[in-house]
């Protein structure tokens, strides 16, 4: 009988909340067959799911992703491509909770200043119409 592998500390979850990235791709009606070199518009949605284990969280994330896909229009359709990231949320969810972090390499102060955006440059404050 195989011994069950210990789950690494960073992959354990005590809140039952998980964050995942759902990848969607746009496939136009002109694209009959998709090859590895086919270029598609991609949307990555950052979502949360509640589950007791990482296996259940993954299954729920895939279910959520597939539920709305494909979304067909006259010009083509949005297709669920898969899940690109699944991580536990360590803290209880409340106002100001940290749900995701990303470690960066060493940076110069000049690079850090380029990384930080003023309020008006944050995408959430850009109300211009998108061009297809």
TORNU-81125 format. One record per residue: x, y, z of N, C-alpha, C in turn; residue number from 1. Coordinates in nm, 2 decimals. Example, Ala and Ser with C-alpha at 12.3 -4.5 7.8 and 13.67 -1.06 7.14 Angstrom:
% residues 2
neast  nnorth  nup  caeast  canorth  caup  ceast  cnorth  cup  nr
1.32  -0.57  0.78  1.23  -0.45  0.78  1.32  -0.33  0.78  1
1.28  -0.22  0.71  1.37  -0.11  0.71  1.29  0.00  0.79  2
This chain:
% residues 132
neast  nnorth  nup  caeast  canorth  caup  ceast  cnorth  cup  nr
0.08  -0.12  0.00  0.00  0.00  0.00  0.09  0.13  0.00  1
0.06  0.22  -0.09  0.14  0.34  -0.10  0.10  0.44  0.02  2
0.21  0.50  0.07  0.19  0.60  0.17  0.14  0.73  0.11  3
0.04  0.79  0.18  -0.01  0.92  0.13  0.09  1.03  0.15  4
0.12  1.10  0.04  0.22  1.21  0.05  0.17  1.33  0.13  5
0.26  1.38  0.21  0.23  1.50  0.29  0.21  1.62  0.20  6
0.10  1.70  0.23  0.08  1.82  0.15  0.17  1.93  0.21  7
0.24  2.00  0.11  0.34  2.10  0.15  0.26  2.22  0.22  8
0.33  2.28  0.32  0.26  2.39  0.40  0.19  2.49  0.31  9
0.26  2.54  0.21  0.21  2.65  0.12  0.09  2.61  0.04  10
0.06  2.48  0.03  -0.06  2.43  -0.04  -0.17  2.39  0.05  11
-0.16  2.41  0.18  -0.26  2.38  0.27  -0.35  2.50  0.29  12
-0.48  2.47  0.33  -0.57  2.58  0.34  -0.66  2.56  0.46  13
-0.67  2.67  0.54  -0.75  2.66  0.66  -0.88  2.75  0.66  14
-0.89  2.82  0.55  -1.01  2.91  0.53  -1.11  2.85  0.44  15
-1.08  2.75  0.36  -1.17  2.69  0.26  -1.19  2.78  0.14  16
-1.11  2.89  0.13  -1.12  2.97  0.02  -1.00  2.96  -0.07  17
-1.02  2.96  -0.20  -0.91  2.94  -0.30  -0.93  3.05  -0.41  18
-0.82  3.09  -0.46  -0.82  3.19  -0.57  -0.77  3.11  -0.70  19
-0.83  3.14  -0.81  -0.79  3.07  -0.93  -0.80  3.16  -1.05  20
-0.72  3.13  -1.15  -0.72  3.20  -1.28  -0.79  3.11  -1.38  21
-0.89  3.17  -1.44  -0.97  3.10  -1.54  -0.93  3.16  -1.68  22
-0.88  3.08  -1.77  -0.84  3.13  -1.90  -0.95  3.10  -2.01  23
-0.98  3.21  -2.08  -1.08  3.20  -2.18  -1.01  3.25  -2.31  24
-1.04  3.19  -2.42  -0.99  3.23  -2.55  -1.10  3.26  -2.65  25
-1.07  3.36  -2.74  -1.17  3.40  -2.84  -1.13  3.32  -2.97  26
-1.23  3.25  -3.03  -1.20  3.18  -3.15  -1.30  3.23  -3.25  27
-1.25  3.30  -3.36  -1.34  3.36  -3.46  -1.39  3.25  -3.55  28
-1.50  3.28  -3.62  -1.56  3.18  -3.71  -1.46  3.15  -3.83  29
-1.37  3.24  -3.86  -1.27  3.22  -3.96  -1.17  3.12  -3.93  30
-1.15  3.10  -3.80  -1.05  3.00  -3.75  -1.11  2.86  -3.74  31
-1.10  2.79  -3.85  -1.16  2.66  -3.86  -1.09  2.56  -3.77  32
-0.96  2.55  -3.77  -0.88  2.46  -3.69  -0.77  2.54  -3.62  33
-0.76  2.51  -3.49  -0.66  2.58  -3.41  -0.54  2.49  -3.40  34
-0.43  2.56  -3.44  -0.30  2.49  -3.43  -0.22  2.56  -3.32  35
-0.11  2.50  -3.27  -0.04  2.56  -3.16  0.01  2.70  -3.19  36
0.02  2.74  -3.32  0.07  2.87  -3.36  -0.05  2.97  -3.38  37
-0.17  2.93  -3.37  -0.29  3.01  -3.39  -0.29  3.12  -3.28  38
-0.31  3.24  -3.32  -0.32  3.35  -3.22  -0.46  3.38  -3.18  39
-0.49  3.39  -3.05  -0.63  3.41  -3.00  -0.62  3.52  -2.90  40
-0.73  3.60  -2.89  -0.74  3.69  -2.78  -0.77  3.61  -2.65  41
-0.71  3.65  -2.54  -0.72  3.57  -2.42  -0.77  3.66  -2.31  42
-0.86  3.62  -2.23  -0.90  3.68  -2.11  -0.87  3.59  -1.99  43
-0.81  3.64  -1.89  -0.78  3.57  -1.77  -0.86  3.63  -1.65  44
-0.95  3.55  -1.60  -1.04  3.59  -1.49  -0.99  3.54  -1.36  45
-0.97  3.63  -1.26  -0.92  3.59  -1.13  -1.05  3.57  -1.05  46
-1.07  3.45  -1.00  -1.20  3.42  -0.93  -1.17  3.35  -0.79  47
-1.26  3.35  -0.71  -1.25  3.27  -0.58  -1.35  3.16  -0.58  48
-1.32  3.06  -0.50  -1.41  2.94  -0.49  -1.39  2.89  -0.34  49
-1.50  2.84  -0.29  -1.49  2.78  -0.15  -1.50  2.63  -0.17  50
-1.40  2.56  -0.10  -1.39  2.42  -0.11  -1.30  2.37  0.01  51
-1.33  2.24  0.05  -1.26  2.18  0.17  -1.12  2.13  0.13  52
-1.09  2.10  0.00  -0.96  2.05  -0.04  -0.92  2.11  -0.17  53
-0.79  2.10  -0.20  -0.74  2.15  -0.33  -0.80  2.07  -0.45  54
-0.83  1.94  -0.43  -0.89  1.86  -0.54  -1.03  1.91  -0.56  55
-1.11  1.94  -0.46  -1.25  1.99  -0.47  -1.24  2.13  -0.53  56
-1.15  2.21  -0.49  -1.13  2.35  -0.54  -1.11  2.34  -0.69  57
-1.02  2.25  -0.73  -0.99  2.24  -0.87  -1.11  2.20  -0.95  58
-1.18  2.10  -0.91  -1.30  2.06  -0.98  -1.41  2.17  -0.99  59
-1.43  2.24  -0.88  -1.52  2.36  -0.88  -1.48  2.47  -0.98  60
-1.35  2.49  -0.98  -1.29  2.60  -1.07  -1.32  2.56  -1.21  61
-1.29  2.43  -1.25  -1.32  2.39  -1.38  -1.47  2.39  -1.41  62
-1.55  2.35  -1.32  -1.70  2.36  -1.34  -1.74  2.50  -1.37  63
-1.69  2.60  -1.29  -1.73  2.74  -1.31  -1.68  2.79  -1.44  64
-1.56  2.75  -1.48  -1.51  2.79  -1.61  -1.59  2.74  -1.73  65
-1.62  2.61  -1.72  -1.70  2.55  -1.83  -1.85  2.59  -1.83  66
-1.90  2.64  -1.72  -2.04  2.67  -1.71  -2.08  2.78  -1.81  67
-1.99  2.88  -1.83  -2.03  2.99  -1.92  -1.97  2.98  -2.05  68
-1.90  2.87  -2.08  -1.84  2.85  -2.21  -1.90  2.73  -2.29  69
-1.90  2.73  -2.42  -1.86  2.85  -2.50  -1.97  2.95  -2.50  70
-1.94  3.07  -2.52  -2.03  3.19  -2.54  -2.02  3.23  -2.68  71
-2.12  3.20  -2.76  -2.12  3.22  -2.90  -2.18  3.35  -2.94  72
-2.12  3.41  -3.05  -2.17  3.53  -3.11  -2.17  3.51  -3.26  73
-2.21  3.61  -3.33  -2.20  3.60  -3.48  -2.06  3.59  -3.53  74
-1.96  3.65  -3.47  -1.83  3.65  -3.51  -1.74  3.53  -3.47  75
-1.79  3.46  -3.37  -1.71  3.35  -3.31  -1.76  3.31  -3.17  76
-1.67  3.26  -3.09  -1.71  3.22  -2.96  -1.59  3.23  -2.86  77
-1.63  3.25  -2.73  -1.53  3.24  -2.62  -1.53  3.10  -2.57  78
-1.42  3.04  -2.56  -1.40  2.90  -2.52  -1.32  2.90  -2.39  79
-1.36  2.81  -2.30  -1.29  2.79  -2.17  -1.16  2.71  -2.21  80
-1.04  2.77  -2.18  -0.92  2.70  -2.22  -0.87  2.62  -2.10  81
-0.90  2.66  -1.98  -0.85  2.59  -1.86  -0.82  2.68  -1.74  82
-0.75  2.62  -1.64  -0.72  2.69  -1.52  -0.57  2.71  -1.52  83
-0.52  2.83  -1.50  -0.38  2.86  -1.51  -0.31  2.87  -1.37  84
-0.40  2.89  -1.26  -0.34  2.90  -1.13  -0.45  2.87  -1.03  85
-0.41  2.80  -0.92  -0.50  2.77  -0.81  -0.42  2.78  -0.68  86
-0.45  2.87  -0.59  -0.38  2.89  -0.47  -0.47  2.90  -0.35  87
-0.43  2.86  -0.23  -0.51  2.88  -0.12  -0.51  3.02  -0.07  88
-0.62  3.07  -0.01  -0.63  3.20  0.05  -0.61  3.17  0.20  89
-0.50  3.22  0.25  -0.46  3.19  0.39  -0.54  3.26  0.50  90
-0.58  3.39  0.47  -0.65  3.47  0.57  -0.80  3.46  0.56  91
-0.86  3.48  0.67  -1.01  3.50  0.67  -1.05  3.61  0.57  92
-1.14  3.60  0.49  -1.18  3.70  0.39  -1.26  3.81  0.47  93
-1.21  3.93  0.46  -1.27  4.05  0.52  -1.22  4.17  0.45  94
-1.27  4.28  0.47  -1.23  4.41  0.41  -1.08  4.43  0.42  95
-1.01  4.43  0.30  -0.87  4.45  0.30  -0.79  4.32  0.31  96
-0.85  4.21  0.30  -0.78  4.08  0.30  -0.68  4.07  0.19  97
-0.57  4.01  0.22  -0.47  3.97  0.11  -0.51  3.84  0.06  98
-0.54  3.83  -0.08  -0.58  3.71  -0.14  -0.47  3.65  -0.23  99
-0.38  3.73  -0.27  -0.28  3.68  -0.36  -0.15  3.77  -0.35  100
-0.04  3.71  -0.36  0.09  3.78  -0.35  0.18  3.72  -0.46  101
0.28  3.80  -0.50  0.37  3.77  -0.61  0.51  3.82  -0.57  102
0.60  3.73  -0.55  0.74  3.77  -0.52  0.81  3.81  -0.65  103
0.87  3.93  -0.64  0.94  3.98  -0.76  1.09  3.97  -0.73  104
1.17  3.98  -0.83  1.32  3.98  -0.82  1.36  4.11  -0.77  105
1.48  4.13  -0.74  1.54  4.26  -0.69  1.52  4.36  -0.80  106
1.47  4.48  -0.77  1.45  4.58  -0.86  1.51  4.71  -0.82  107
1.54  4.80  -0.92  1.59  4.93  -0.89  1.47  5.02  -0.84  108
1.49  5.12  -0.78  1.39  5.22  -0.74  1.31  5.27  -0.86  109
1.39  5.30  -0.97  1.33  5.34  -1.09  1.23  5.24  -1.15  110
1.26  5.11  -1.14  1.17  5.01  -1.19  1.05  5.00  -1.10  111
1.07  5.01  -0.97  0.96  5.00  -0.88  0.86  5.12  -0.91  112
0.91  5.24  -0.93  0.83  5.35  -0.97  0.75  5.33  -1.09  113
0.81  5.26  -1.19  0.73  5.22  -1.32  0.62  5.12  -1.29  114
0.65  5.03  -1.19  0.55  4.93  -1.16  0.43  4.99  -1.09  115
0.44  5.09  -1.01  0.33  5.15  -0.94  0.26  5.25  -1.03  116
0.13  5.25  -1.03  0.05  5.33  -1.12  -0.03  5.44  -1.03  117
-0.05  5.55  -1.09  -0.13  5.65  -1.03  -0.28  5.60  -1.04  118
-0.37  5.66  -0.96  -0.51  5.62  -0.97  -0.56  5.63  -1.11  119
-0.54  5.74  -1.18  -0.59  5.75  -1.32  -0.54  5.65  -1.42  120
-0.42  5.59  -1.39  -0.36  5.49  -1.48  -0.40  5.35  -1.45  121
-0.47  5.33  -1.34  -0.52  5.19  -1.31  -0.63  5.15  -1.40  122
-0.63  5.03  -1.46  -0.73  4.99  -1.55  -0.87  5.01  -1.51  123
-0.90  5.00  -1.38  -1.04  5.01  -1.33  -1.09  5.15  -1.35  124
-1.01  5.25  -1.37  -1.05  5.39  -1.39  -1.05  5.43  -1.54  125
-1.02  5.34  -1.63  -1.02  5.36  -1.77  -1.15  5.33  -1.83  126
-1.23  5.43  -1.86  -1.37  5.40  -1.91  -1.38  5.42  -2.06  127
-1.27  5.43  -2.13  -1.27  5.44  -2.28  -1.33  5.31  -2.33  128
-1.40  5.32  -2.45  -1.45  5.20  -2.51  -1.34  5.11  -2.56  129
-1.36  4.98  -2.55  -1.26  4.89  -2.60  -1.28  4.87  -2.75  130
-1.16  4.85  -2.82  -1.17  4.83  -2.96  -1.15  4.68  -2.98  131
-1.23  4.62  -3.06  -1.23  4.47  -3.09  -1.11  4.43  -3.18  132
